[in-house]
Amino acid sequence: MGSDSELSFALDLTLDEARRRSAVLEAIGEDWDPVAVLAEEERAYDMLYSGLDPEQQRIYDELVQAGVLPDRTVGRVAD
């Protein structure tokens, strides 16, 4: 074996990934409702970005325009 030889190997993580997914689903439980979870997340964001004072709203609008935050103003009543 010379000093220029390379060592190659491959790792198959299929079994570990299946085990991980199984553990995640078991931890979540059978009553997990992803649609309800997403709806609650949307309500939380609505609450987070509601009632902003003018300065906060200006900063929010700048961040939306810059693409940092998603535009959540659909249906917002203009001041």
DOPAGU-932044 format. One record per atom (N, C-alpha, C): residue in three letters; z negated, y, x. Coordinates in steps of 0.05 Angstrom, whole numbers. Each point is the difference from the previous one (the first is absolute). Layout:
REM residues N
<r residuo="ALA" Z="Z" Y="Y" X="X"/>
...
REM end
This chain:
REM residues 79
<r residuo="MET" Z="0" Y="-24" X="17"/>
<r residuo="MET" Z="0" Y="24" X="-17"/>
<r residuo="MET" Z="0" Y="25" X="17"/>
<r residuo="GLY" Z="19" Y="17" X="-4"/>
<r residuo="GLY" Z="2" Y="25" X="16"/>
<r residuo="GLY" Z="-17" Y="22" X="-12"/>
<r residuo="SER" Z="-2" Y="22" X="14"/>
<r residuo="SER" Z="-16" Y="22" X="-9"/>
<r residuo="SER" Z="14" Y="16" X="-22"/>
<r residuo="ASP" Z="26" Y="-4" X="-3"/>
<r residuo="ASP" Z="15" Y="14" X="-20"/>
<r residuo="ASP" Z="2" Y="-14" X="-27"/>
<r residuo="SER" Z="-14" Y="-23" X="-3"/>
<r residuo="SER" Z="2" Y="-15" X="-25"/>
<r residuo="SER" Z="-16" Y="15" X="-22"/>
<r residuo="GLU" Z="9" Y="-4" X="-24"/>
<r residuo="GLU" Z="-12" Y="12" X="-24"/>
<r residuo="GLU" Z="-12" Y="-21" X="-17"/>
<r residuo="LEU" Z="-22" Y="7" X="-13"/>
<r residuo="LEU" Z="-13" Y="-19" X="-18"/>
<r residuo="LEU" Z="6" Y="10" X="-29"/>
<r residuo="SER" Z="11" Y="-18" X="-16"/>
<r residuo="SER" Z="6" Y="6" X="-28"/>
<r residuo="SER" Z="-16" Y="-18" X="-17"/>
<r residuo="PHE" Z="-10" Y="11" X="-22"/>
<r residuo="PHE" Z="-13" Y="-17" X="-19"/>
<r residuo="PHE" Z="3" Y="13" X="-28"/>
<r residuo="ALA" Z="-4" Y="-16" X="-20"/>
<r residuo="ALA" Z="2" Y="9" X="-28"/>
<r residuo="ALA" Z="-25" Y="-8" X="-15"/>
<r residuo="LEU" Z="-8" Y="17" X="-18"/>
<r residuo="LEU" Z="-23" Y="-6" X="-17"/>
<r residuo="LEU" Z="9" Y="0" X="-29"/>
<r residuo="ASP" Z="-7" Y="-20" X="-14"/>
<r residuo="ASP" Z="6" Y="-1" X="-29"/>
<r residuo="ASP" Z="-25" Y="7" X="-15"/>
<r residuo="LEU" Z="0" Y="23" X="-13"/>
<r residuo="LEU" Z="-23" Y="9" X="-15"/>
<r residuo="LEU" Z="2" Y="-6" X="-30"/>
<r residuo="THR" Z="18" Y="-17" X="-8"/>
<r residuo="THR" Z="5" Y="-5" X="-28"/>
<r residuo="THR" Z="-26" Y="-11" X="-13"/>
<r residuo="LEU" Z="-13" Y="-20" X="12"/>
<r residuo="LEU" Z="-24" Y="-12" X="-11"/>
<r residuo="LEU" Z="-22" Y="21" X="-2"/>
<r residuo="ASP" Z="-4" Y="16" X="21"/>
<r residuo="ASP" Z="-20" Y="21" X="0"/>
<r residuo="ASP" Z="5" Y="21" X="-22"/>
<r residuo="GLU" Z="25" Y="7" X="-4"/>
<r residuo="GLU" Z="8" Y="20" X="-20"/>
<r residuo="GLU" Z="-6" Y="-12" X="-28"/>
<r residuo="ALA" Z="7" Y="-25" X="-5"/>
<r residuo="ALA" Z="-6" Y="-12" X="-25"/>
<r residuo="ALA" Z="-30" Y="-1" X="-5"/>
<r residuo="ARG" Z="-15" Y="-6" X="20"/>
<r residuo="ARG" Z="-29" Y="-1" X="-2"/>
<r residuo="ARG" Z="-12" Y="28" X="-7"/>
<r residuo="ARG" Z="11" Y="20" X="14"/>
<r residuo="ARG" Z="-9" Y="28" X="-5"/>
<r residuo="ARG" Z="6" Y="8" X="-29"/>
<r residuo="ARG" Z="25" Y="-5" X="-9"/>
<r residuo="ARG" Z="7" Y="7" X="-27"/>
<r residuo="ARG" Z="-17" Y="-14" X="-21"/>
<r residuo="SER" Z="-6" Y="-25" X="5"/>
<r residuo="SER" Z="-17" Y="-15" X="-18"/>
<r residuo="SER" Z="-28" Y="12" X="-1"/>
<r residuo="ALA" Z="-10" Y="8" X="23"/>
<r residuo="ALA" Z="-27" Y="12" X="1"/>
<r residuo="ALA" Z="0" Y="27" X="-15"/>
<r residuo="VAL" Z="21" Y="16" X="3"/>
<r residuo="VAL" Z="1" Y="26" X="-13"/>
<r residuo="VAL" Z="1" Y="-4" X="-30"/>
<r residuo="LEU" Z="17" Y="-18" X="-10"/>
<r residuo="LEU" Z="1" Y="-5" X="-29"/>
<r residuo="LEU" Z="-26" Y="-11" X="-11"/>
<r residuo="GLU" Z="-13" Y="-17" X="15"/>
<r residuo="GLU" Z="-27" Y="-10" X="-8"/>
<r residuo="GLU" Z="-20" Y="23" X="-2"/>
<r residuo="ALA" Z="0" Y="17" X="20"/>
<r residuo="ALA" Z="-19" Y="23" X="0"/>
<r residuo="ALA" Z="6" Y="19" X="-23"/>
<r residuo="ILE" Z="25" Y="4" X="-7"/>
<r residuo="ILE" Z="7" Y="19" X="-21"/>
<r residuo="ILE" Z="-9" Y="-11" X="-27"/>
<r residuo="GLY" Z="3" Y="-26" X="-4"/>
<r residuo="GLY" Z="-9" Y="-12" X="-25"/>
<r residuo="GLY" Z="22" Y="-2" X="-20"/>
<r residuo="GLU" Z="-4" Y="-16" X="-21"/>
<r residuo="GLU" Z="20" Y="-5" X="-20"/>
<r residuo="GLU" Z="3" Y="23" X="-19"/>
<r residuo="ASP" Z="-20" Y="17" X="-3"/>
<r residuo="ASP" Z="1" Y="22" X="-20"/>
<r residuo="ASP" Z="12" Y="26" X="11"/>
<r residuo="TRP" Z="11" Y="-1" X="25"/>
<r residuo="TRP" Z="12" Y="24" X="12"/>
<r residuo="TRP" Z="26" Y="7" X="-15"/>
<r residuo="ASP" Z="2" Y="25" X="-8"/>
<r residuo="ASP" Z="24" Y="9" X="-15"/>
<r residuo="ASP" Z="13" Y="22" X="16"/>
<r residuo="PRO" Z="21" Y="-6" X="15"/>
<r residuo="PRO" Z="12" Y="21" X="17"/>
<r residuo="PRO" Z="11" Y="24" X="-15"/>
<r residuo="VAL" Z="9" Y="-4" X="-25"/>
<r residuo="VAL" Z="10" Y="23" X="-16"/>
<r residuo="VAL" Z="-23" Y="18" X="-6"/>
<r residuo="ALA" Z="-23" Y="-11" X="-8"/>
<r residuo="ALA" Z="-23" Y="17" X="-6"/>
<r residuo="ALA" Z="-10" Y="14" X="25"/>
<r residuo="VAL" Z="1" Y="-14" X="23"/>
<r residuo="VAL" Z="-9" Y="12" X="25"/>
<r residuo="VAL" Z="17" Y="24" X="7"/>
<r residuo="LEU" Z="26" Y="-3" X="-3"/>
<r residuo="LEU" Z="19" Y="22" X="6"/>
<r residuo="LEU" Z="-5" Y="23" X="-20"/>
<r residuo="ALA" Z="-5" Y="-5" X="-25"/>
<r residuo="ALA" Z="-5" Y="21" X="-20"/>
<r residuo="ALA" Z="-25" Y="15" X="7"/>
<r residuo="GLU" Z="-21" Y="-15" X="9"/>
<r residuo="GLU" Z="-25" Y="14" X="8"/>
<r residuo="GLU" Z="4" Y="17" X="25"/>
<r residuo="GLU" Z="17" Y="-10" X="18"/>
<r residuo="GLU" Z="6" Y="16" X="24"/>
<r residuo="GLU" Z="14" Y="25" X="-7"/>
<r residuo="GLU" Z="19" Y="-1" X="-19"/>
<r residuo="GLU" Z="14" Y="24" X="-9"/>
<r residuo="GLU" Z="-19" Y="19" X="-13"/>
<r residuo="ARG" Z="-18" Y="-10" X="-16"/>
<r residuo="ARG" Z="-20" Y="18" X="-13"/>
<r residuo="ARG" Z="-18" Y="13" X="21"/>
<r residuo="ALA" Z="-7" Y="-15" X="21"/>
<r residuo="ALA" Z="-17" Y="11" X="22"/>
<r residuo="ALA" Z="15" Y="23" X="14"/>
<r residuo="TYR" Z="26" Y="-4" X="6"/>
<r residuo="TYR" Z="16" Y="21" X="13"/>
<r residuo="TYR" Z="2" Y="24" X="-18"/>
<r residuo="ASP" Z="4" Y="-5" X="-26"/>
<r residuo="ASP" Z="2" Y="23" X="-19"/>
<r residuo="ASP" Z="-25" Y="16" X="0"/>
<r residuo="MET" Z="-23" Y="-14" X="1"/>
<r residuo="MET" Z="-26" Y="15" X="1"/>
<r residuo="MET" Z="-3" Y="15" X="27"/>
<r residuo="LEU" Z="8" Y="-13" X="22"/>
<r residuo="LEU" Z="-2" Y="12" X="26"/>
<r residuo="LEU" Z="15" Y="26" X="2"/>
<r residuo="TYR" Z="24" Y="0" X="-11"/>
<r residuo="TYR" Z="18" Y="24" X="3"/>
<r residuo="TYR" Z="-1" Y="18" X="-24"/>
<r residuo="SER" Z="-19" Y="-3" X="-18"/>
<r residuo="SER" Z="-2" Y="17" X="-23"/>
<r residuo="SER" Z="-21" Y="22" X="5"/>
<r residuo="GLY" Z="2" Y="22" X="-13"/>
<r residuo="GLY" Z="-20" Y="21" X="2"/>
<r residuo="GLY" Z="-1" Y="14" X="27"/>
<r residuo="LEU" Z="22" Y="0" X="14"/>
<r residuo="LEU" Z="1" Y="13" X="26"/>
<r residuo="LEU" Z="0" Y="30" X="-3"/>
<r residuo="ASP" Z="-15" Y="14" X="17"/>
<r residuo="ASP" Z="1" Y="29" X="-1"/>
<r residuo="ASP" Z="26" Y="9" X="12"/>
<r residuo="PRO" Z="8" Y="26" X="-3"/>
<r residuo="PRO" Z="26" Y="9" X="9"/>
<r residuo="PRO" Z="6" Y="-6" X="30"/>
<r residuo="GLU" Z="-19" Y="3" X="17"/>
<r residuo="GLU" Z="4" Y="-6" X="28"/>
<r residuo="GLU" Z="5" Y="-30" X="5"/>
<r residuo="GLN" Z="-16" Y="-16" X="-13"/>
<r residuo="GLN" Z="3" Y="-29" X="3"/>
<r residuo="GLN" Z="28" Y="-9" X="-11"/>
<r residuo="GLN" Z="8" Y="13" X="-22"/>
<r residuo="GLN" Z="26" Y="-7" X="-12"/>
<r residuo="GLN" Z="22" Y="8" X="18"/>
<r residuo="ARG" Z="-3" Y="23" X="13"/>
<r residuo="ARG" Z="21" Y="10" X="19"/>
<r residuo="ARG" Z="3" Y="-20" X="23"/>
<r residuo="ILE" Z="-23" Y="-9" X="11"/>
<r residuo="ILE" Z="0" Y="-20" X="22"/>
<r residuo="ILE" Z="12" Y="-26" X="-10"/>
<r residuo="TYR" Z="-8" Y="-9" X="-23"/>
<r residuo="TYR" Z="11" Y="-25" X="-12"/>
<r residuo="TYR" Z="31" Y="2" X="-2"/>
<r residuo="ASP" Z="9" Y="23" X="-11"/>
<r residuo="ASP" Z="29" Y="4" X="-4"/>
<r residuo="ASP" Z="15" Y="-1" X="27"/>
<r residuo="GLU" Z="-13" Y="12" X="21"/>
<r residuo="GLU" Z="13" Y="0" X="26"/>
<r residuo="GLU" Z="1" Y="-28" X="12"/>
<r residuo="LEU" Z="-21" Y="-16" X="-5"/>
<r residuo="LEU" Z="0" Y="-28" X="10"/>
<r residuo="LEU" Z="20" Y="-17" X="-15"/>
<r residuo="VAL" Z="3" Y="5" X="-25"/>
<r residuo="VAL" Z="21" Y="-14" X="-16"/>
<r residuo="VAL" Z="28" Y="7" X="11"/>
<r residuo="GLN" Z="4" Y="26" X="3"/>
<r residuo="GLN" Z="26" Y="9" X="10"/>
<r residuo="GLN" Z="6" Y="-11" X="28"/>
<r residuo="ALA" Z="-20" Y="-4" X="16"/>
<r residuo="ALA" Z="4" Y="-11" X="27"/>
<r residuo="ALA" Z="2" Y="-30" X="0"/>
<r residuo="GLY" Z="-4" Y="-13" X="-24"/>
<r residuo="GLY" Z="3" Y="-28" X="-2"/>
<r residuo="GLY" Z="-25" Y="-16" X="9"/>
<r residuo="VAL" Z="-22" Y="15" X="4"/>
<r residuo="VAL" Z="-25" Y="-13" X="8"/>
<r residuo="VAL" Z="-14" Y="-14" X="-24"/>
<r residuo="LEU" Z="1" Y="13" X="-23"/>
<r residuo="LEU" Z="-11" Y="-11" X="-25"/>
<r residuo="LEU" Z="22" Y="-3" X="-21"/>
<r residuo="PRO" Z="-4" Y="-20" X="-17"/>
<r residuo="PRO" Z="20" Y="-3" X="-22"/>
<r residuo="PRO" Z="-4" Y="22" X="-21"/>
<r residuo="ASP" Z="22" Y="7" X="-13"/>
<r residuo="ASP" Z="-1" Y="21" X="-21"/>
<r residuo="ASP" Z="-12" Y="-13" X="-25"/>
<r residuo="ARG" Z="-24" Y="9" X="-7"/>
<r residuo="ARG" Z="-14" Y="-11" X="-23"/>
<r residuo="ARG" Z="-1" Y="21" X="-22"/>
<r residuo="THR" Z="18" Y="20" X="1"/>
<r residuo="THR" Z="-1" Y="22" X="-19"/>
<r residuo="THR" Z="17" Y="-4" X="-25"/>
<r residuo="VAL" Z="11" Y="-24" X="-3"/>
<r residuo="VAL" Z="16" Y="-5" X="-24"/>
<r residuo="VAL" Z="-18" Y="2" X="-25"/>
<r residuo="GLY" Z="8" Y="18" X="-17"/>
<r residuo="GLY" Z="-16" Y="4" X="-25"/>
<r residuo="GLY" Z="-23" Y="20" X="4"/>
<r residuo="ARG" Z="-2" Y="11" X="24"/>
<r residuo="ARG" Z="-21" Y="20" X="4"/>
<r residuo="ARG" Z="7" Y="26" X="-13"/>
<r residuo="VAL" Z="-18" Y="12" X="-14"/>
<r residuo="VAL" Z="4" Y="26" X="-13"/>
<r residuo="VAL" Z="0" Y="21" X="21"/>
<r residuo="ALA" Z="21" Y="17" X="1"/>
<r residuo="ALA" Z="2" Y="21" X="19"/>
<r residuo="ALA" Z="-21" Y="22" X="-6"/>
<r residuo="ASP" Z="-11" Y="11" X="21"/>
<r residuo="ASP" Z="-20" Y="21" X="-3"/>
<r residuo="ASP" Z="13" Y="26" X="-6"/>
REM end
